[in-house]
Amino acid sequence: MECGEMVDHAVIIYGYDTTGTNNYWLVKNSWGQDWGENGFGRVEITNGRGTCGINQFVASPNVTKL
């Protein structure tokens, strides 16, 4: 992703896989089960900003006590 480009889609990173020769983030997409591997996919873990900006804009939920 080049500087100045806009991120226009989000996925949920729910884990990672380091069992093969490459390391991957495991992601869930909101486009339904017809996308990727039944709605899930893998994005290779890289150094730096990351593929498709996956390491650039990270959000986590706010947790509050009930």
CHARMM-style PDB file with segment names, atoms N, HN, CA, C and O in Angstrom:
ATOM      1  N   MET     1       0.842  -1.167   0.000  1.00  0.00      PROA
ATOM      2  CA  MET     1       0.000   0.000   0.000  1.00  0.00      PROA
ATOM      3  C   MET     1       0.890   1.233   0.000  1.00  0.00      PROA
ATOM      4  O   MET     1       1.782   1.363   0.838  1.00  0.00      PROA
ATOM      5  N   GLU     2       0.651   2.114  -0.918  1.00  0.00      PROA
ATOM      6  HN  GLU     2      -0.074   2.009  -1.598  1.00  0.00      PROA
ATOM      7  CA  GLU     2       1.457   3.323  -1.041  1.00  0.00      PROA
ATOM      8  C   GLU     2       0.925   4.406  -0.115  1.00  0.00      PROA
ATOM      9  O   GLU     2      -0.261   4.444   0.214  1.00  0.00      PROA
ATOM     10  N   CYS     3       1.830   5.282   0.296  1.00  0.00      PROA
ATOM     11  HN  CYS     3       2.793   5.251   0.029  1.00  0.00      PROA
ATOM     12  CA  CYS     3       1.461   6.408   1.154  1.00  0.00      PROA
ATOM     13  C   CYS     3       0.412   7.257   0.446  1.00  0.00      PROA
ATOM     14  O   CYS     3       0.570   7.572  -0.733  1.00  0.00      PROA
ATOM     15  N   GLY     4      -0.627   7.623   1.127  1.00  0.00      PROA
ATOM     16  HN  GLY     4      -0.755   7.367   2.085  1.00  0.00      PROA
ATOM     17  CA  GLY     4      -1.685   8.430   0.547  1.00  0.00      PROA
ATOM     18  C   GLY     4      -2.877   7.629   0.062  1.00  0.00      PROA
ATOM     19  O   GLY     4      -3.937   8.205  -0.186  1.00  0.00      PROA
ATOM     20  N   GLU     5      -2.738   6.305  -0.082  1.00  0.00      PROA
ATOM     21  HN  GLU     5      -1.878   5.837   0.120  1.00  0.00      PROA
ATOM     22  CA  GLU     5      -3.871   5.486  -0.480  1.00  0.00      PROA
ATOM     23  C   GLU     5      -4.812   5.312   0.703  1.00  0.00      PROA
ATOM     24  O   GLU     5      -4.399   5.411   1.858  1.00  0.00      PROA
ATOM     25  N   MET     6      -6.063   5.054   0.408  1.00  0.00      PROA
ATOM     26  HN  MET     6      -6.398   4.973  -0.531  1.00  0.00      PROA
ATOM     27  CA  MET     6      -7.075   4.964   1.446  1.00  0.00      PROA
ATOM     28  C   MET     6      -7.470   3.508   1.694  1.00  0.00      PROA
ATOM     29  O   MET     6      -7.651   2.740   0.750  1.00  0.00      PROA
ATOM     30  N   VAL     7      -7.600   3.139   2.954  1.00  0.00      PROA
ATOM     31  HN  VAL     7      -7.453   3.763   3.721  1.00  0.00      PROA
ATOM     32  CA  VAL     7      -8.112   1.818   3.306  1.00  0.00      PROA
ATOM     33  C   VAL     7      -9.634   1.924   3.289  1.00  0.00      PROA
ATOM     34  O   VAL     7     -10.207   2.773   3.972  1.00  0.00      PROA
ATOM     35  N   ASP     8     -10.287   1.063   2.509  1.00  0.00      PROA
ATOM     36  HN  ASP     8      -9.821   0.373   1.954  1.00  0.00      PROA
ATOM     37  CA  ASP     8     -11.735   1.181   2.371  1.00  0.00      PROA
ATOM     38  C   ASP     8     -12.487  -0.104   2.735  1.00  0.00      PROA
ATOM     39  O   ASP     8     -13.657  -0.259   2.386  1.00  0.00      PROA
ATOM     40  N   HSD     9     -11.827  -1.010   3.425  1.00  0.00      PROA
ATOM     41  HN  HSD     9     -10.876  -0.884   3.708  1.00  0.00      PROA
ATOM     42  CA  HSD     9     -12.486  -2.254   3.826  1.00  0.00      PROA
ATOM     43  C   HSD     9     -11.795  -2.783   5.077  1.00  0.00      PROA
ATOM     44  O   HSD     9     -10.599  -2.563   5.272  1.00  0.00      PROA
ATOM     45  N   ALA    10     -12.528  -3.461   5.899  1.00  0.00      PROA
ATOM     46  HN  ALA    10     -13.499  -3.639   5.740  1.00  0.00      PROA
ATOM     47  CA  ALA    10     -11.949  -4.008   7.124  1.00  0.00      PROA
ATOM     48  C   ALA    10     -12.257  -5.500   7.213  1.00  0.00      PROA
ATOM     49  O   ALA    10     -13.289  -5.966   6.732  1.00  0.00      PROA
ATOM     50  N   VAL    11     -11.350  -6.229   7.832  1.00  0.00      PROA
ATOM     51  HN  VAL    11     -10.512  -5.850   8.223  1.00  0.00      PROA
ATOM     52  CA  VAL    11     -11.529  -7.645   8.140  1.00  0.00      PROA
ATOM     53  C   VAL    11     -11.196  -7.846   9.607  1.00  0.00      PROA
ATOM     54  O   VAL    11     -10.557  -7.001  10.235  1.00  0.00      PROA
ATOM     55  N   ILE    12     -11.629  -8.955  10.137  1.00  0.00      PROA
ATOM     56  HN  ILE    12     -12.148  -9.641   9.627  1.00  0.00      PROA
ATOM     57  CA  ILE    12     -11.297  -9.314  11.512  1.00  0.00      PROA
ATOM     58  C   ILE    12     -10.120 -10.288  11.473  1.00  0.00      PROA
ATOM     59  O   ILE    12     -10.194 -11.333  10.827  1.00  0.00      PROA
ATOM     60  N   ILE    13      -9.038  -9.942  12.164  1.00  0.00      PROA
ATOM     61  HN  ILE    13      -8.977  -9.093  12.689  1.00  0.00      PROA
ATOM     62  CA  ILE    13      -7.931 -10.880  12.326  1.00  0.00      PROA
ATOM     63  C   ILE    13      -8.259 -11.710  13.564  1.00  0.00      PROA
ATOM     64  O   ILE    13      -8.353 -11.171  14.666  1.00  0.00      PROA
ATOM     65  N   TYR    14      -8.431 -13.006  13.386  1.00  0.00      PROA
ATOM     66  HN  TYR    14      -8.355 -13.444  12.491  1.00  0.00      PROA
ATOM     67  CA  TYR    14      -8.817 -13.843  14.516  1.00  0.00      PROA
ATOM     68  C   TYR    14      -7.719 -14.805  14.951  1.00  0.00      PROA
ATOM     69  O   TYR    14      -7.914 -15.589  15.879  1.00  0.00      PROA
ATOM     70  N   GLY    15      -6.572 -14.752  14.290  1.00  0.00      PROA
ATOM     71  HN  GLY    15      -6.413 -14.115  13.535  1.00  0.00      PROA
ATOM     72  CA  GLY    15      -5.485 -15.629  14.680  1.00  0.00      PROA
ATOM     73  C   GLY    15      -4.355 -15.570  13.681  1.00  0.00      PROA
ATOM     74  O   GLY    15      -4.320 -14.701  12.810  1.00  0.00      PROA
ATOM     75  N   TYR    16      -3.439 -16.496  13.813  1.00  0.00      PROA
ATOM     76  HN  TYR    16      -3.468 -17.202  14.521  1.00  0.00      PROA
ATOM     77  CA  TYR    16      -2.314 -16.580  12.887  1.00  0.00      PROA
ATOM     78  C   TYR    16      -1.906 -18.032  12.722  1.00  0.00      PROA
ATOM     79  O   TYR    16      -2.211 -18.879  13.561  1.00  0.00      PROA
ATOM     80  N   ASP    17      -1.198 -18.309  11.608  1.00  0.00      PROA
ATOM     81  HN  ASP    17      -0.950 -17.621  10.926  1.00  0.00      PROA
ATOM     82  CA  ASP    17      -0.765 -19.661  11.282  1.00  0.00      PROA
ATOM     83  C   ASP    17       0.721 -19.613  10.965  1.00  0.00      PROA
ATOM     84  O   ASP    17       1.142 -18.901  10.053  1.00  0.00      PROA
ATOM     85  N   THR    18       1.514 -20.364  11.711  1.00  0.00      PROA
ATOM     86  HN  THR    18       1.172 -20.943  12.451  1.00  0.00      PROA
ATOM     87  CA  THR    18       2.959 -20.408  11.484  1.00  0.00      PROA
ATOM     88  C   THR    18       3.435 -21.824  11.181  1.00  0.00      PROA
ATOM     89  O   THR    18       4.620 -22.119  11.335  1.00  0.00      PROA
ATOM     90  N   THR    19       2.536 -22.701  10.754  1.00  0.00      PROA
ATOM     91  HN  THR    19       1.573 -22.462  10.629  1.00  0.00      PROA
ATOM     92  CA  THR    19       2.896 -24.104  10.561  1.00  0.00      PROA
ATOM     93  C   THR    19       3.591 -24.384   9.239  1.00  0.00      PROA
ATOM     94  O   THR    19       4.313 -25.375   9.136  1.00  0.00      PROA
ATOM     95  N   GLY    20       3.400 -23.546   8.223  1.00  0.00      PROA
ATOM     96  HN  GLY    20       2.813 -22.741   8.307  1.00  0.00      PROA
ATOM     97  CA  GLY    20       4.014 -23.800   6.917  1.00  0.00      PROA
ATOM     98  C   GLY    20       5.297 -23.019   6.736  1.00  0.00      PROA
ATOM     99  O   GLY    20       5.926 -22.596   7.706  1.00  0.00      PROA
ATOM    100  N   THR    21       5.680 -22.832   5.477  1.00  0.00      PROA
ATOM    101  HN  THR    21       5.169 -23.176   4.689  1.00  0.00      PROA
ATOM    102  CA  THR    21       6.898 -22.079   5.186  1.00  0.00      PROA
ATOM    103  C   THR    21       6.680 -20.580   5.288  1.00  0.00      PROA
ATOM    104  O   THR    21       7.640 -19.839   5.500  1.00  0.00      PROA
ATOM    105  N   ASN    22       5.442 -20.110   5.144  1.00  0.00      PROA
ATOM    106  HN  ASN    22       4.662 -20.712   4.972  1.00  0.00      PROA
ATOM    107  CA  ASN    22       5.099 -18.698   5.315  1.00  0.00      PROA
ATOM    108  C   ASN    22       4.194 -18.545   6.530  1.00  0.00      PROA
ATOM    109  O   ASN    22       3.466 -19.470   6.890  1.00  0.00      PROA
ATOM    110  N   ASN    23       4.242 -17.379   7.157  1.00  0.00      PROA
ATOM    111  HN  ASN    23       4.834 -16.627   6.864  1.00  0.00      PROA
ATOM    112  CA  ASN    23       3.370 -17.080   8.287  1.00  0.00      PROA
ATOM    113  C   ASN    23       2.197 -16.241   7.802  1.00  0.00      PROA
ATOM    114  O   ASN    23       2.375 -15.341   6.981  1.00  0.00      PROA
ATOM    115  N   TYR    24       0.998 -16.529   8.305  1.00  0.00      PROA
ATOM    116  HN  TYR    24       0.854 -17.260   8.972  1.00  0.00      PROA
ATOM    117  CA  TYR    24      -0.201 -15.855   7.825  1.00  0.00      PROA
ATOM    118  C   TYR    24      -1.062 -15.354   8.979  1.00  0.00      PROA
ATOM    119  O   TYR    24      -1.162 -15.996  10.025  1.00  0.00      PROA
ATOM    120  N   TRP    25      -1.692 -14.174   8.765  1.00  0.00      PROA
ATOM    121  HN  TRP    25      -1.612 -13.652   7.916  1.00  0.00      PROA
ATOM    122  CA  TRP    25      -2.807 -13.752   9.603  1.00  0.00      PROA
ATOM    123  C   TRP    25      -4.027 -14.520   9.114  1.00  0.00      PROA
ATOM    124  O   TRP    25      -4.208 -14.667   7.905  1.00  0.00      PROA
ATOM    125  N   LEU    26      -4.856 -15.006  10.005  1.00  0.00      PROA
ATOM    126  HN  LEU    26      -4.709 -14.887  10.987  1.00  0.00      PROA
ATOM    127  CA  LEU    26      -6.125 -15.644   9.641  1.00  0.00      PROA
ATOM    128  C   LEU    26      -7.196 -14.578   9.772  1.00  0.00      PROA
ATOM    129  O   LEU    26      -7.340 -13.967  10.831  1.00  0.00      PROA
ATOM    130  N   VAL    27      -7.947 -14.351   8.705  1.00  0.00      PROA
ATOM    131  HN  VAL    27      -7.830 -14.847   7.845  1.00  0.00      PROA
ATOM    132  CA  VAL    27      -8.916 -13.251   8.688  1.00  0.00      PROA
ATOM    133  C   VAL    27     -10.307 -13.757   8.341  1.00  0.00      PROA
ATOM    134  O   VAL    27     -10.476 -14.765   7.655  1.00  0.00      PROA
ATOM    135  N   LYS    28     -11.306 -13.017   8.842  1.00  0.00      PROA
ATOM    136  HN  LYS    28     -11.169 -12.198   9.399  1.00  0.00      PROA
ATOM    137  CA  LYS    28     -12.707 -13.242   8.482  1.00  0.00      PROA
ATOM    138  C   LYS    28     -13.182 -12.006   7.750  1.00  0.00      PROA
ATOM    139  O   LYS    28     -13.000 -10.886   8.227  1.00  0.00      PROA
ATOM    140  N   ASN    29     -13.787 -12.204   6.600  1.00  0.00      PROA
ATOM    141  HN  ASN    29     -13.936 -13.114   6.213  1.00  0.00      PROA
ATOM    142  CA  ASN    29     -14.275 -11.106   5.782  1.00  0.00      PROA
ATOM    143  C   ASN    29     -15.785 -10.974   5.945  1.00  0.00      PROA
ATOM    144  O   ASN    29     -16.455 -11.934   6.326  1.00  0.00      PROA
ATOM    145  N   SER    30     -16.318  -9.803   5.662  1.00  0.00      PROA
ATOM    146  HN  SER    30     -15.774  -9.023   5.352  1.00  0.00      PROA
ATOM    147  CA  SER    30     -17.758  -9.565   5.790  1.00  0.00      PROA
ATOM    148  C   SER    30     -18.504  -9.789   4.482  1.00  0.00      PROA
ATOM    149  O   SER    30     -19.700  -9.506   4.412  1.00  0.00      PROA
ATOM    150  N   TRP    31     -17.837 -10.288   3.439  1.00  0.00      PROA
ATOM    151  HN  TRP    31     -16.865 -10.517   3.495  1.00  0.00      PROA
ATOM    152  CA  TRP    31     -18.461 -10.452   2.140  1.00  0.00      PROA
ATOM    153  C   TRP    31     -19.205 -11.767   1.988  1.00  0.00      PROA
ATOM    154  O   TRP    31     -19.711 -12.046   0.901  1.00  0.00      PROA
ATOM    155  N   GLY    32     -19.295 -12.571   3.004  1.00  0.00      PROA
ATOM    156  HN  GLY    32     -18.884 -12.345   3.887  1.00  0.00      PROA
ATOM    157  CA  GLY    32     -20.057 -13.807   2.937  1.00  0.00      PROA
ATOM    158  C   GLY    32     -19.211 -15.026   2.606  1.00  0.00      PROA
ATOM    159  O   GLY    32     -18.009 -14.921   2.361  1.00  0.00      PROA
ATOM    160  N   GLN    33     -19.859 -16.181   2.604  1.00  0.00      PROA
ATOM    161  HN  GLN    33     -20.835 -16.266   2.803  1.00  0.00      PROA
ATOM    162  CA  GLN    33     -19.163 -17.457   2.458  1.00  0.00      PROA
ATOM    163  C   GLN    33     -18.660 -17.733   1.050  1.00  0.00      PROA
ATOM    164  O   GLN    33     -17.872 -18.659   0.857  1.00  0.00      PROA
ATOM    165  N   ASP    34     -19.092 -16.959   0.062  1.00  0.00      PROA
ATOM    166  HN  ASP    34     -19.733 -16.207   0.219  1.00  0.00      PROA
ATOM    167  CA  ASP    34     -18.604 -17.154  -1.306  1.00  0.00      PROA
ATOM    168  C   ASP    34     -17.198 -16.598  -1.502  1.00  0.00      PROA
ATOM    169  O   ASP    34     -16.552 -16.895  -2.507  1.00  0.00      PROA
ATOM    170  N   TRP    35     -16.723 -15.803  -0.563  1.00  0.00      PROA
ATOM    171  HN  TRP    35     -17.247 -15.562   0.253  1.00  0.00      PROA
ATOM    172  CA  TRP    35     -15.391 -15.190  -0.655  1.00  0.00      PROA
ATOM    173  C   TRP    35     -14.351 -16.094  -0.014  1.00  0.00      PROA
ATOM    174  O   TRP    35     -14.615 -16.685   1.033  1.00  0.00      PROA
ATOM    175  N   GLY    36     -13.182 -16.214  -0.615  1.00  0.00      PROA
ATOM    176  HN  GLY    36     -12.967 -15.735  -1.465  1.00  0.00      PROA
ATOM    177  CA  GLY    36     -12.043 -16.919  -0.014  1.00  0.00      PROA
ATOM    178  C   GLY    36     -12.353 -18.359   0.350  1.00  0.00      PROA
ATOM    179  O   GLY    36     -12.886 -19.122  -0.456  1.00  0.00      PROA
ATOM    180  N   GLU    37     -12.015 -18.711   1.567  1.00  0.00      PROA
ATOM    181  HN  GLU    37     -11.582 -18.092   2.222  1.00  0.00      PROA
ATOM    182  CA  GLU    37     -12.233 -20.060   2.089  1.00  0.00      PROA
ATOM    183  C   GLU    37     -13.470 -20.031   2.986  1.00  0.00      PROA
ATOM    184  O   GLU    37     -13.361 -19.995   4.211  1.00  0.00      PROA
ATOM    185  N   ASN    38     -14.651 -20.046   2.357  1.00  0.00      PROA
ATOM    186  HN  ASN    38     -14.740 -20.075   1.361  1.00  0.00      PROA
ATOM    187  CA  ASN    38     -15.937 -19.971   3.063  1.00  0.00      PROA
ATOM    188  C   ASN    38     -16.051 -18.725   3.936  1.00  0.00      PROA
ATOM    189  O   ASN    38     -16.527 -18.793   5.069  1.00  0.00      PROA
ATOM    190  N   GLY    39     -15.606 -17.573   3.393  1.00  0.00      PROA
ATOM    191  HN  GLY    39     -15.219 -17.517   2.472  1.00  0.00      PROA
ATOM    192  CA  GLY    39     -15.695 -16.313   4.119  1.00  0.00      PROA
ATOM    193  C   GLY    39     -14.455 -15.994   4.951  1.00  0.00      PROA
ATOM    194  O   GLY    39     -14.379 -14.943   5.586  1.00  0.00      PROA
ATOM    195  N   PHE    40     -13.504 -16.891   4.942  1.00  0.00      PROA
ATOM    196  HN  PHE    40     -13.566 -17.745   4.426  1.00  0.00      PROA
ATOM    197  CA  PHE    40     -12.263 -16.698   5.688  1.00  0.00      PROA
ATOM    198  C   PHE    40     -11.097 -16.692   4.706  1.00  0.00      PROA
ATOM    199  O   PHE    40     -11.246 -17.104   3.556  1.00  0.00      PROA
ATOM    200  N   GLY    41      -9.935 -16.223   5.162  1.00  0.00      PROA
ATOM    201  HN  GLY    41      -9.814 -15.888   6.096  1.00  0.00      PROA
ATOM    202  CA  GLY    41      -8.770 -16.211   4.293  1.00  0.00      PROA
ATOM    203  C   GLY    41      -7.495 -16.042   5.090  1.00  0.00      PROA
ATOM    204  O   GLY    41      -7.511 -15.990   6.320  1.00  0.00      PROA
ATOM    205  N   ARG    42      -6.394 -15.957   4.368  1.00  0.00      PROA
ATOM    206  HN  ARG    42      -6.382 -15.999   3.369  1.00  0.00      PROA
ATOM    207  CA  ARG    42      -5.071 -15.789   4.971  1.00  0.00      PROA
ATOM    208  C   ARG    42      -4.365 -14.631   4.293  1.00  0.00      PROA
ATOM    209  O   ARG    42      -4.456 -14.464   3.077  1.00  0.00      PROA
ATOM    210  N   VAL    43      -3.661 -13.832   5.082  1.00  0.00      PROA
ATOM    211  HN  VAL    43      -3.587 -13.968   6.070  1.00  0.00      PROA
ATOM    212  CA  VAL    43      -2.838 -12.740   4.556  1.00  0.00      PROA
ATOM    213  C   VAL    43      -1.438 -12.949   5.103  1.00  0.00      PROA
ATOM    214  O   VAL    43      -1.252 -13.061   6.315  1.00  0.00      PROA
ATOM    215  N   GLU    44      -0.456 -13.002   4.221  1.00  0.00      PROA
ATOM    216  HN  GLU    44      -0.607 -12.911   3.237  1.00  0.00      PROA
ATOM    217  CA  GLU    44       0.904 -13.270   4.655  1.00  0.00      PROA
ATOM    218  C   GLU    44       1.406 -12.181   5.598  1.00  0.00      PROA
ATOM    219  O   GLU    44       1.239 -10.990   5.332  1.00  0.00      PROA
ATOM    220  N   ILE    45       2.023 -12.600   6.700  1.00  0.00      PROA
ATOM    221  HN  ILE    45       2.159 -13.567   6.916  1.00  0.00      PROA
ATOM    222  CA  ILE    45       2.599 -11.671   7.667  1.00  0.00      PROA
ATOM    223  C   ILE    45       3.929 -11.175   7.108  1.00  0.00      PROA
ATOM    224  O   ILE    45       4.798 -11.971   6.755  1.00  0.00      PROA
ATOM    225  N   THR    46       4.080  -9.853   7.031  1.00  0.00      PROA
ATOM    226  HN  THR    46       3.373  -9.206   7.318  1.00  0.00      PROA
ATOM    227  CA  THR    46       5.307  -9.250   6.521  1.00  0.00      PROA
ATOM    228  C   THR    46       5.816  -8.214   7.509  1.00  0.00      PROA
ATOM    229  O   THR    46       5.084  -7.792   8.404  1.00  0.00      PROA
ATOM    230  N   ASN    47       7.048  -7.812   7.355  1.00  0.00      PROA
ATOM    231  HN  ASN    47       7.643  -8.155   6.628  1.00  0.00      PROA
ATOM    232  CA  ASN    47       7.599  -6.727   8.160  1.00  0.00      PROA
ATOM    233  C   ASN    47       7.104  -5.388   7.627  1.00  0.00      PROA
ATOM    234  O   ASN    47       6.711  -5.289   6.465  1.00  0.00      PROA
ATOM    235  N   GLY    48       7.122  -4.369   8.460  1.00  0.00      PROA
ATOM    236  HN  GLY    48       7.441  -4.450   9.405  1.00  0.00      PROA
ATOM    237  CA  GLY    48       6.752  -3.038   8.009  1.00  0.00      PROA
ATOM    238  C   GLY    48       5.264  -2.790   8.115  1.00  0.00      PROA
ATOM    239  O   GLY    48       4.607  -3.285   9.031  1.00  0.00      PROA
ATOM    240  N   ARG    49       4.732  -2.022   7.174  1.00  0.00      PROA
ATOM    241  HN  ARG    49       5.266  -1.621   6.430  1.00  0.00      PROA
ATOM    242  CA  ARG    49       3.335  -1.600   7.220  1.00  0.00      PROA
ATOM    243  C   ARG    49       2.366  -2.733   6.944  1.00  0.00      PROA
ATOM    244  O   ARG    49       1.203  -2.656   7.339  1.00  0.00      PROA
ATOM    245  N   GLY    50       2.809  -3.762   6.287  1.00  0.00      PROA
ATOM    246  HN  GLY    50       3.754  -3.825   5.966  1.00  0.00      PROA
ATOM    247  CA  GLY    50       1.957  -4.923   6.079  1.00  0.00      PROA
ATOM    248  C   GLY    50       1.223  -4.909   4.763  1.00  0.00      PROA
ATOM    249  O   GLY    50       0.994  -3.855   4.169  1.00  0.00      PROA
ATOM    250  N   THR    51       0.858  -6.088   4.317  1.00  0.00      PROA
ATOM    251  HN  THR    51       1.044  -6.944   4.799  1.00  0.00      PROA
ATOM    252  CA  THR    51       0.109  -6.252   3.088  1.00  0.00      PROA
ATOM    253  C   THR    51      -1.256  -5.602   3.217  1.00  0.00      PROA
ATOM    254  O   THR    51      -1.948  -5.809   4.213  1.00  0.00      PROA
ATOM    255  N   CYS    52      -1.646  -4.830   2.238  1.00  0.00      PROA
ATOM    256  HN  CYS    52      -1.083  -4.662   1.428  1.00  0.00      PROA
ATOM    257  CA  CYS    52      -2.958  -4.166   2.197  1.00  0.00      PROA
ATOM    258  C   CYS    52      -3.207  -3.267   3.412  1.00  0.00      PROA
ATOM    259  O   CYS    52      -4.362  -2.985   3.731  1.00  0.00      PROA
ATOM    260  N   GLY    53      -2.175  -2.822   4.082  1.00  0.00      PROA
ATOM    261  HN  GLY    53      -1.237  -3.052   3.822  1.00  0.00      PROA
ATOM    262  CA  GLY    53      -2.340  -1.958   5.248  1.00  0.00      PROA
ATOM    263  C   GLY    53      -2.826  -2.689   6.485  1.00  0.00      PROA
ATOM    264  O   GLY    53      -3.282  -2.048   7.431  1.00  0.00      PROA
ATOM    265  N   ILE    54      -2.742  -4.015   6.506  1.00  0.00      PROA
ATOM    266  HN  ILE    54      -2.371  -4.536   5.737  1.00  0.00      PROA
ATOM    267  CA  ILE    54      -3.311  -4.793   7.613  1.00  0.00      PROA
ATOM    268  C   ILE    54      -2.648  -4.467   8.945  1.00  0.00      PROA
ATOM    269  O   ILE    54      -3.276  -4.599   9.996  1.00  0.00      PROA
ATOM    270  N   ASN    55      -1.375  -4.041   8.915  1.00  0.00      PROA
ATOM    271  HN  ASN    55      -0.865  -3.934   8.062  1.00  0.00      PROA
ATOM    272  CA  ASN    55      -0.687  -3.655  10.153  1.00  0.00      PROA
ATOM    273  C   ASN    55      -0.787  -2.162  10.426  1.00  0.00      PROA
ATOM    274  O   ASN    55      -0.293  -1.697  11.453  1.00  0.00      PROA
ATOM    275  N   GLN    56      -1.404  -1.409   9.547  1.00  0.00      PROA
ATOM    276  HN  GLN    56      -1.806  -1.787   8.713  1.00  0.00      PROA
ATOM    277  CA  GLN    56      -1.387   0.040   9.637  1.00  0.00      PROA
ATOM    278  C   GLN    56      -2.531   0.606  10.477  1.00  0.00      PROA
ATOM    279  O   GLN    56      -2.306   1.516  11.275  1.00  0.00      PROA
ATOM    280  N   PHE    57      -3.720   0.103  10.321  1.00  0.00      PROA
ATOM    281  HN  PHE    57      -3.902  -0.636   9.672  1.00  0.00      PROA
ATOM    282  CA  PHE    57      -4.887   0.629  11.027  1.00  0.00      PROA
ATOM    283  C   PHE    57      -5.511  -0.480  11.856  1.00  0.00      PROA
ATOM    284  O   PHE    57      -6.378  -1.207  11.371  1.00  0.00      PROA
ATOM    285  N   VAL    58      -5.083  -0.613  13.089  1.00  0.00      PROA
ATOM    286  HN  VAL    58      -4.379  -0.022  13.484  1.00  0.00      PROA
ATOM    287  CA  VAL    58      -5.549  -1.668  13.953  1.00  0.00      PROA
ATOM    288  C   VAL    58      -6.527  -1.094  14.964  1.00  0.00      PROA
ATOM    289  O   VAL    58      -6.248  -0.060  15.571  1.00  0.00      PROA
ATOM    290  N   ALA    59      -7.649  -1.731  15.151  1.00  0.00      PROA
ATOM    291  HN  ALA    59      -7.876  -2.571  14.658  1.00  0.00      PROA
ATOM    292  CA  ALA    59      -8.637  -1.302  16.141  1.00  0.00      PROA
ATOM    293  C   ALA    59      -8.961  -2.478  17.045  1.00  0.00      PROA
ATOM    294  O   ALA    59      -8.915  -3.633  16.620  1.00  0.00      PROA
ATOM    295  N   SER    60      -9.282  -2.183  18.267  1.00  0.00      PROA
ATOM    296  HN  SER    60      -9.319  -1.245  18.612  1.00  0.00      PROA
ATOM    297  CA  SER    60      -9.711  -3.228  19.194  1.00  0.00      PROA
ATOM    298  C   SER    60     -10.949  -2.727  19.929  1.00  0.00      PROA
ATOM    299  O   SER    60     -11.146  -1.520  20.068  1.00  0.00      PROA
ATOM    300  N   PRO    61     -11.774  -3.641  20.395  1.00  0.00      PROA
ATOM    301  CA  PRO    61     -13.024  -3.227  21.042  1.00  0.00      PROA
ATOM    302  C   PRO    61     -12.758  -2.599  22.404  1.00  0.00      PROA
ATOM    303  O   PRO    61     -11.785  -2.933  23.080  1.00  0.00      PROA
ATOM    304  N   ASN    62     -13.635  -1.688  22.791  1.00  0.00      PROA
ATOM    305  HN  ASN    62     -14.426  -1.417  22.242  1.00  0.00      PROA
ATOM    306  CA  ASN    62     -13.618  -1.157  24.145  1.00  0.00      PROA
ATOM    307  C   ASN    62     -14.363  -2.136  25.040  1.00  0.00      PROA
ATOM    308  O   ASN    62     -15.477  -2.548  24.719  1.00  0.00      PROA
ATOM    309  N   VAL    63     -13.765  -2.502  26.141  1.00  0.00      PROA
ATOM    310  HN  VAL    63     -12.859  -2.167  26.402  1.00  0.00      PROA
ATOM    311  CA  VAL    63     -14.376  -3.470  27.058  1.00  0.00      PROA
ATOM    312  C   VAL    63     -14.799  -2.726  28.320  1.00  0.00      PROA
ATOM    313  O   VAL    63     -14.006  -2.010  28.931  1.00  0.00      PROA
ATOM    314  N   THR    64     -16.045  -2.907  28.694  1.00  0.00      PROA
ATOM    315  HN  THR    64     -16.689  -3.489  28.197  1.00  0.00      PROA
ATOM    316  CA  THR    64     -16.550  -2.288  29.921  1.00  0.00      PROA
ATOM    317  C   THR    64     -17.190  -3.345  30.797  1.00  0.00      PROA
ATOM    318  O   THR    64     -17.701  -4.350  30.304  1.00  0.00      PROA
ATOM    319  N   LYS    65     -17.159  -3.117  32.082  1.00  0.00      PROA
ATOM    320  HN  LYS    65     -16.743  -2.300  32.483  1.00  0.00      PROA
ATOM    321  CA  LYS    65     -17.806  -4.049  33.010  1.00  0.00      PROA
ATOM    322  C   LYS    65     -19.297  -3.772  33.041  1.00  0.00      PROA
ATOM    323  O   LYS    65     -19.725  -2.620  32.965  1.00  0.00      PROA
ATOM    324  N   LEU    66     -20.082  -4.825  33.152  1.00  0.00      PROA
ATOM    325  HN  LEU    66     -19.735  -5.760  33.214  1.00  0.00      PROA
ATOM    326  CA  LEU    66     -21.530  -4.668  33.245  1.00  0.00      PROA
ATOM    327  C   LEU    66     -21.956  -4.498  34.682  1.00  0.00      PROA
ATOM    328  OT1 LEU    66     -23.146  -4.351  34.960  1.00  0.00      PROA
TER     329      LEU     66
END
